[in-house]
Every structure is written in structure tokens, then in C-alpha cells.
């Protein structure tokens, strides 16, 4: 896979969105010494009085955000995805339980993060936040969609977690198509009848490459950017179950508890269909280049193609 | 709101006695709950609500009310007893403590009970929450003050010290803490579990204004809370030396009554002592 200079990383979109959100005086930003990385630094530069530095103390940050939310503010608190997890119980008990409007952004999610190594590569964040009642969980695929979805969070009741990625990927959206995005509604990127590929984050690009490859074999893929993991767009999943009859999920996240699991939970109880999951196979990452790490962990368009063929074969044999 | 500042010390002492009766009755009725830490904290809470805290019982969600963050949320009976005294809760609410659907949840919860500003139950979080309230108040140029009630055992949580450091750094001079220094935690005395030593000195070393008081001397407590009203040189910590289970002889300084309700016989003895 390529690492193009075009486009942007989803974390860049988050940073731009905060600037747009600044028009609402309720919006405040909290940082834990990673503002330059999460891109909240742009907000800090322009609105230092509405930016609170919490130092390297994530647990405190989450409850300070909760206190501010209880006082009418709309806090956006960010750090690395993995370090939000340090404050998991604070998010669970201090933010989600009282249903406070705190928006958490975890950047540098996934194996894609690269050379920092396994301590920085969160592969379980979507899973743990998805398990908390009242939480909205979002993982956009490029900078433009991250910007659009972050802006929409202002009108979203209750707490949210958004995972952004460190590295640039080619844009999936443009300034026009991004306007069709809506939290909770899966974004249909390609129509097809043979298999539905449901992807999130940096794997959306891989899903599109896989779809193109498979089209040469006469396989028509539906491709969805399922940017909102929770609440899952089950209406769309249901429609695709009827239309395609089998699924592949693709995520830079553990296959335990993430997007694939969310689909499996719904399908198994409602419309059982073959589902193949592309994701991290219950193991930690390591240092390395993004491309070679994604290859090593099977997070590639080739892996999606293989999974698609398997899923279609399973459909045919039932 | 505010009228209570003229309540006399003897009236406050009587209010605290009634609260103590409610605390033992509530935990007895529920057959569970935390009487010990409720009885140690109640004098501080009565003095604060009676002499200094600005609130409006007609409008418990008044934006500019002072906030009271009950971080040691297991001492919920103390909170409910106070809310009963000021007319936000009633007798039937108290007697439903810990039962299905009750507004008196096991641990204080802002979504279940009017007049409760924080959802507690997990120790170590309330001071950070209070700091968030304090920073928001300053951004809004509001004069509301934020009070946080901590247990001394609770200061074993690392997050407390994250918040202590941050409150000083952000000069949160509208933030005030009461530490209920009863020297007992869930399993045993703190000296057995994890003694923290001079809590006041630790707050001071982080730049806080610190005062140590007798947490059961109503007159001293009233004077202290009034003193805080004109003190704005930094966040304030009141270290209140207390006795766990204060007011009920067999509960006093007894780790067993951290989280155990009185039996029928024990209730009778307790009520006699408090009458």
C-alpha cells in the first residue's frame, strides 16, 4: 500500500473541526500533553482561554471534562487512543454513567501508527468503548470525514469516543461528498450484489482497492464506510444481508469486540449470513514501517479479497 | 438560598443530631450501606449547608448555586439526610434507600437525586470533577464556589494528586476540599492498610491553602467555612479530624461499621444514644 502525501490524516480533520466548533462558546478543549499530536494544538493557538492543559494525567482530564460538561460546557478531550484507555473507568463511571456530553478523541489508533511500537498501537479501543452504555463510537477514514463527523458531535446527545489515525491516507471523500455523512448512518461507497465489505478507518481505502481487484474476477462488491461503530447502522446491514448475502469486515483493530464483532452480534441474532473478519488476530503489534506492519498483520486489500472469496463460497455452500 | 447563614450553632447541632438518626434508620431499613463514614462527615456537611453553601431549595438546579461534590459517594446516607433537612427529599425517599427505583441510590448519583451534583461510587474522581466545575465557573465569570468532600482513605487514589497538582497550576481559587479524616477505610484502620501521614502538608506542598479543624466542633466548622468566603489566594483544603461512626458508641472508631448496617437491636441502642 502507498503512503501518499495527498489528503490528510484523520487527526488533521479533528484539529480543523475544533476550529469550526469554536463558534459555539460552550466548546472547550482539554489536552494531556499531546496537543501537537492529536491536533488540538490549532485550537489552543487561537483560543488559549478555552483550552485546558491537564498535563500527563488522563484520569484527571476525563473527570475535569465531566465537571465542565455538568456546568454547561461541551468539552472535547483528546490524547492517544491507548492513553484514553488508562482512564477507562473514569470514562465509564465519570462520563458515560451520568450521560455527560464529553467528546473523547483518541488519536494514533491501530497498527497503522507504526514505528512507535505496540505500546502506542491501540487495537482494543473501539471494543471497550462500544461496551459502555450511552457511548457513541466513531472511527473516520480520512481527514475530511473526521472533520465533518467531529463537527456533527456538537449536536450529538451524550458522550462519544472518536478514534483518529496518525498517518495520512488517500482521501475517500471530497468537499462535496463529505456533506452526505451522518453519524450513525453507514456511508455506501460502492453498490454491489455479491459481497458487502464493511470497513472503518484506514481499512476503507483497502476495501476500495479490494473491490476494484475483485471486479476483474466478476465479483461485484458493495463497499461501506461504517464510520460509526455504535450505534451500528443495522438498517443498512439488514439491507445488505438481503442484497449480498455475505459479508467481510475490515478494521485496523482486534477482531475481538470491534466492527466485525458488532456486525456478528447483529447478524447472528437477526439475519445469519457468512461473515469473514479482517482485523488484528488477537496479538500485539511491534515497531516497523506502517506498510510492512499492515502486511504482517494481514490488514491489506489482498486479505480482504481472500476473505471476500471465502465469504462468497460459504454463501454458495449454504 | 443564603438564609441559612443566620442559623445558630445550637440549631446546626440539632440538625446534625436529626441527620444522624436518619443515617442509622436509613441503613437499618436498607440492611446495607455505610453508616460509619456518613456519621463522621455529617457535622462538616451540616455546617457547610447551614452556614455557607449557596443553594435554592425551590430551584435545586439553579445555575449559579455553589456545587457540593460528594466524592466519598458511599457516605450517601449523609447526603440524603441533609437533603431531607433542607426539604429536597422526604421521609419516604430516605426509607426507600437502596431499593429498586429509589431516588436514594446506594452511592450518590446526580441523575437520580435532585440536589446531588456528582455521580460518585468510584473513589478518587470527585476532586477532578470539582476542578472541572471550578474552571467552568471561572470561564463563565460566575462566583459559584465548588466544594468537594473527600474521604481520607480516598486520598490513596493517584488521581486525587493529579487533581491537587492541576488545581494549583490552574489557580482554582473557587475550589474547596473537605477531607473527612476519620483514619479508617473499608478493610481496617489506615495505619494498617496504607497510612498517608500528614495530608495537610501534602496539599500545602502543592500550593493549597490548608486549615485543620475538629470535624465535630460545629462552632469551629462554621467559623472555618465563613473564613473561606473571603479567602481567594488559592484552592483551599480543610482537613477535618473526625471519628468514624461519631455519635453511636459501638460504631465509633470501629472499622466494622464502614459498610455494615445496624441490626434491629443495634438500631434501638443507636436511637437511644441519639435521642
Interface residues (C-beta under 8 A of the other chain):
Chain A: X28 X49 X50 X52 X54 X55 X57 X59 X60 X61 X62 X63 X64 X65 X66 X67 X68 X69 X70 X71 X72 X73 X75 X89 X90 X93 X94 X97 X98 X99
Chain B: X63 X69 X109 X110 X111 X117 X118 X119 X121 X122 X124 X125 X126 X128 X129 X130 X131 X132 X133 X134 X135 X136 X137 X139 X140 X158 X159 X162 X163 X165 X166 X169 X170
